[in-house]
Amino acid sequence: MTTHTRTPAVARRPRIGLVAGGLGAYWPQFPDLLPQLRRSAARVTERMGEFDAEVIDVGFISDAQEGAAAAEKLRAAGCDLIVGFLTTYMTASMLVPVAQRSGAPVLLINLQPTESMDHATFDTGQWLAYCGACPLPEMANAFERVGVPFRSVSGYLEDERAWQRIGRWIRAASVRSVLRGGRHGLMGHLYPGMYDVSTDPTMVTAHLGGHMEVLEFDDLRVRVDQVSDSELTVKLDETRELFTLADTVVEDDLRWAAKVAVGLDKMVADFDLDSLAYYHRGLGGEIHERLGAGMILGSSLLTARGIPACGEYELRTSLAMLIVDRLGAGGSFTELQALDFTAGVVEMGHDGPGHLAISARKPLLRGLGVYHGKRGWGVSVEFDVRHGPVTLVGLGQSRDGRFRLVAAEGEVVDGPLLEIGNTTSRVDFGCDPGEWTDAWSASGVGHHWALATGRLLPELRALAGLTDLELVEVSV
């Protein structure tokens, strides 16, 4: 078995290119202008360094020749996003080469020194330091004509609203990077009859990038066979620390789940996976059935570590879980469970793995003698997602094969929950639950998705803008 050495996507930071500029014709005319603009550029560099990203700063450009040189440096750097700081007026010829040659999305920022000018005292040179808005329409027009998507953020240097918007683009670039460089495992086979779950692995690479690793349950079996007693003890200790164990948990089932979890860790490391979707039907208690039934614990632990794993061969949902995890919002494997018309909420969750980091309480391991709709028995995870704002995120697929993001915002609220070894949450969408369910189902999302904490629509809009994915926002 070969162990790969690529840096896992969970540890990768996006590479952000940064270039600032202004029109060089101004420098001899207004000697104090360039030093002021350079100070502004230094402040932008400082603020960019506060994000969880590697910043490649190629400096300040003053004409088209310097723009072309900056474009080549940024192309060679392999950036995930390029930020162009318009400090004052500059011609489109200075930034079009950057946008064309880099192969990365470009974000233009116009951050003037302060909220407003001092009109009574400013001369022309001082005004020009506030003139970054002037070239924005020019850039938009030029980008449209050369076939480059245009996006921008305008504000002032210490404008926290503007920096929040910039941060969304950087986080979206981080997710785009993970998708483009990720390695996604697909183990087992399709749950029989689930047409909506069926996904062509080639289309993942086509639409999102990354590599699809097709695995067999024997890849897990051989690693589970090699688990040592000491490794098993460490995993059992971890499990007892992280979970509350219900009195229905059978010790032999717990030890088997922990052993499978160690094998999963080994398999994920050996194949260098960033996500995993799996399913095996099994028959008569044979080893592959036992492996499939024993994966819930290990898959939940992987998901909590930022390597989302979900059952039922739900590749697109494991990718949706990866997206929201990289946005810092968790992302638990979810489907519709029931509607509570008395309370006006939608009950949703799933049997099997869940994202432990977003549980409202210490998650519970419950022993089950039967898994509904699946063969086998063992331990299962039970919890409610942390109460407050949440976003549902799914990856749908249209008739022409294209992927689309589907999302809806709601709020997890208190109320009675089933105690059946499932993750279950009560979500209030502020409308009749039946009407919401009809609208959500009509979006083409499929019957699984990721349930994430927080309000993510602004981040998802930025991600859609960087990946050319359509974003369907469901509301009633």
N, C-alpha and C positions, 0 to 999 in steps of 0.2 A: 504494500500500500504506500503510495507516494504522498508525502506531506508537502503542500505548497507553501510558498513564502510571501505571497502577495499581501500587502497591507489590507486588512479587512475593511469593507466599506464602513463598518460601524466606527472605525477610528479615523477615517479620512476627513480632512478639512478641505473645503472648496478653495480653489486658487482664484483669487480676484485680481485682475489686472487694473491698474490705475494710471490714468494719464490726465494731466491738467493742461490748459492752454488758453491763449489769447492772441489777438492780432498783433504781430510784431511791428506793424507800421506805427503803433501808438507809442512805443518805448522812447524813441528820440523826441517825440512831441511832448510827452508828459513823463519826466524822469522819475517822479515818485510813484507812478502807477505800477510798474512791474514789481518793485519790492513789496508793495501792498498785496498784489495778487499772489506772489510767492508765499507770503505769510498765510493767506487764506488757503492755498494749496497744502501748506504744511499742517494746518489745522485739520483739513479733510483727511490727510494721511494719518494723523494721530487718531481721529475718530474711527477711521476704517480699521485701525489696528485693534479696536475694542471688540470687534466681531470675532466669532470663532471661525476664522478664515486665514489663509496665507495670502498676504497682499504683495503683489508684484508691482512696485511703483517705478514707472519708466520716466518720471520727471515731467518737466514743463516744455510744451512745444509752442513755437511762435510762427511757423509757416508750414506750407505743404510738404517741403522736403523733410523737416523735422517730424511731421506727422507720419510720413512714409517710413522713416527710421523707427519710430515708436511702434508702428504697425508690425514691423518685422520682429522686433523684440517680443511683443505680446503674442505674436503667432508662435514663436519658438517656445514661449513659456507654457503653452498648453493650458490657457485659462478656462475656467468654467463660466466666468462672467467678467466683462470689461466695463469699468466705470470711467466715463469721460466727464471731467469737471470743466464746465464752461465758466471761466472766471470773469470773462467779459466777452465782447463780440469776437467771433472768429469765423472764418469761412468754412463752408462745408468741405472744401478740398483738404482741410487739415484732419478731418475725422472720418471721412468716407473710406480712406484706405484702411484705417483701423477696423472699421465695421466689416469691410469686405474680406480682408485677409486673415483675420484671427480665427475664424471658424467658431467663435463663441458669441453668445448674445451680448448686446451692448446696452448699457443703461447710461443715459445722460443726466447729469445733475447740475442744477442751476441754484447755487446757494450764495446769495449776496451777503455782504459782511454783517449787516444788522437788519432789523425789521423794516426800516425806512430810511430815506436820505434826510439830511439836514438841508432843506431846500434854500434856506436863507444864506448859508455859508458855502455851499458846495460850488466848485468850479467844474469845468469839463472833465478834467482828469479824475476828480473824485467821483463824479457821476459814472464814469466808465467802469469803475470798480463794481458798480451795481448793475451792469448791463448784460449779465449772463442770460437774461431772458430773451434778449434781442435775437440771437442766432437760433433759438429753439425751433421756430417755424421753418427756418431755412434748412436745418438739419432734418426735420420731419419730411419736408418735401424731397430733399435729396435722397434720404434713405428709401422713401417710397419708390423713387424712380430707378434706383439701383437694386431694388429688391431686398432690402434689409428691414426687418421689423423695427419699429420705433417705439421707445418707451422712455419716460423721463420722470424726474422728481424735482420740483421747484420749491424753494423756501429760503431760509437764511442759515448762516453757519451754525448757530446754536438753536435751531428750530427742531425741537424734539419730535414734532409730528413728521417733519421731513425725514429725520433719521429713522423713525419707526418704519416709514415706507421704504427707505433704502434697505433697512434690515430685512424686510419681507423679500425683496429681490435677492438678497444674499442668501437667505435661508432657502428660497426656491432654487437658487443655483446649486446649493448644497444637495438638495434632493435630486435635482437633475444629474448631478455628478454621480451620486450613488446609483441611480438607475442606469446610467450609461456605462459605469464601470462595475456593476454588481454581478454576482454569480448566484443564480437562482436555482435551487434544487427542486426537482419534480420526481417523487418516488412512489412507485406502485402503479395504480391505474385509476381511471375515471370511476366514480361512484355510478353504478349502472342506472341509466335512464336520465341522469341530470344533464340535459341538453345545454342549459344555460351555463354550466360550469366548464364545458368543453372549450379549451383554448389551444390554438395553434402556437406552439413554442416559438416558431420562427417569427410570428407577428409581435411577440414581446421584443425581440431584438430589433425588428423593423420599426416599431413605434417608440420604444423606450430606450433601446440600446441594451448593453449587457450580454451576458452569456447564460444559456440554459443548460444546466447539468442534469441529464436524465439518469436517475438512480434506480436501483432495484432494492427490494427489501433484504436481499442477501448482502448488500453492502452494509446494512445495519446489523444483520445477524452475525456476521463474522466478528464485528467489533464488540457486540454484546458478549459473545463467547469469550472474548479476551479480557473482560473486566476482572480486575483483581479484587480480593477481599478488602484491601485497604482503600481502593477507589470507591467501592460500594459503601464502606463505612463513612467516608467523607461526604458522599452524596446523601446518605440517610441523615447525617447530622445537619446538612444544609436544609433538607426538606423539613425536618422537625423545627428548625429555627424559623423558617419562612411561613409555614402553614400551621393552622390549627387542624388537628386530626380528629375527625368525627369518630364516635365509638363504633361505627360501621366499617372502619378500615381494618381489613384483614392483614396481619403482619406479612404473610407470604406475598400477597398482592403488592404491598408497599415496597418490599424488597425487590420484587420484579420490576416495578415501575422505576425504582431508583437505578437498577442495573441497566435498564433500557435507556435511562437518561444519560448515564455515563457513556454508553455506546453512541447515543446521538451526539454528545459533545465531541467524541472522537471523529465521527463521520463528518460533522460540520467543519471541524478543523482540517481533516484530511482533504476534503473537497473544496475547502475555502469558501463556504457558502455564506451568503448574506440574507437568504430567505429560504423557506422550505414549505412545499405543499405535498401532502401525502394521502394515500388511502390504500387499504388492502382488505378485501372481503373476508377471505379465510374460510375454513371449513373444519368442523369437528375438533377444534382445539389444537390444530397443528401449529408449528412454530411461527409461521408468518402471521397467523391470526393472533397469537399471543403477543407478538411484537407490535402489531397494529393496535391492540387493545391496551398495551402498556405505554403508549407514547404520550399520553396526556400530561403527565408530570414533566417529563423532559422537554416537551414542546412549550409548556408554559414557562419553564425556566429559561429556555432559549429566547422566547419572545421578550421576557423581562430584561434580558441582556442586550436587546436591540437586534436580534436575529429572529424575525417573526416566523412562526411555524403554525400552520393550520391544517385541519383535516379535510376530508372529502375531496382531495385533489384540487383544491380551490386556488389555483395559481394566481388568478387576477386579484383575489382577496389577500393573499400573502403579499402581493405587490402593493396593494392599497395600505396594508398594515405597515409595510416598510416606509411608505411615503409619510404617513402621519407620525410614525415613531421618530423619523428624522426631523419632523417639525416640533418634537418635544412633547407630543400629545398622547403618547401611548398607542393605542389602537388594538382593540380586542376583537376576535373573530365573532361575528354577530349575524343573526337572522331574526325575522319576526317570530314571536311566540304566541301572543294573544293580544286582544284589545280590551281595555277596561273602559267601557262607555260611562260607567258611574263616576269614575275619577277623571275621565277625559285624558287618559294616557295610553301610550303604546308600550307593550311589554316586549322586550327583545333581549337576545343573548344567544348562547349556544352551548351545547354539550361539548366537552373536550377542552382544548387549551384556551387560556385567557391571558391577557397582559396584566401580570401581577402588580405592576407599578401604578396602575390606575384604579386599583380596588379601593372601595370605600372603607374597608376594614381589613384586618389580617385574613387573607384568603383561607378557605376551608378545603381540606381534602375529604371527600366522602367516598366510602366504599359502595360500589354498585354490583349487584349480582347479574345485572343485564344492562347493556347499552342500547337505548332505543334506536331502532333502525340500523344497528351495526352488531356484528358478532362479537363475542367475547365478554369479559368482565374485568373488574379491577377498580382502581381509584380514579376519581374525577374531580375537577376543580370547580368550586362554587364561590361566587362573590357577586357583589353589586358594584357597578362603576361609581367612582367618587361623585357625589351629588354636586350639581351645578351645571353650567353650560357645557354642552357636548356638540360634536359634529360627526355626522355619519359620512363616511367616504367610501365609495365603491368605484370599481373600474369596470364600466360596462363595455359592450362591444356592439357595434351597429351592423346592419345587414351587409354593408360593403367591407366589413372586417376591421374598421377603424376603432381604436379604443377611445373611450371618453370618461372623464372624471364625472361622477355623480355625487352631489353632496347636499346635506340638509342640516340646519342648526336647530337644536332643541335644548331641553334641560332635564337632567336626571333628577327625579324627585323621590321623596320618601313614600313608603307604602308597603303592603304585604308582598312577599316574594315566595315562590315555590322553593322547597328544600329537597331538590332532586339531583344534586350534583351538576348543576348547570350554572354558567354565568347568566345572571338575569338582572335587567334594569328596567325601571319605569321611566319612560321618556315623554315629556310634555312638549308638544309642538305648537301649543297655543291655538289649537283648532280642534274640530271634531276628529277623533282618531280614525274613523272610517274614511273620511275624506282625505286625510293625510296619507293613509295607507294606499288608497287608490292612486293618488298623485305620485307617490314614491314608486309604486310598482310599474306605473306607466313610463317611468324614466328610462327603462331598459337596463337597470342596474344589475339584474340577477338577484338570486335569493340570499347571497352572502355579502357582507361588507365589513369595514372596520368601524368600530365605535371608539371615538377619540375624545379627549377632554379639551375644553376651550372652544372658542369661536374661531374657526379656521378659514372661513370663506375668503378673507383678504389674502392670506398666504396661498390658498388654492388658486385664486385668480392670478397671482404672480406666477405660480408654477405652470398653469395653463398657458400663460403668455410666453414662457421660456421653452416649453416642450411641444407646442403646437397641438396640445390636446384640447378638445372641446370640454368646457365645464358646464354641466347641467345643474343649476341650483333649484332644488325642489322646495316649494312653499305653497301654502293654500291661502 
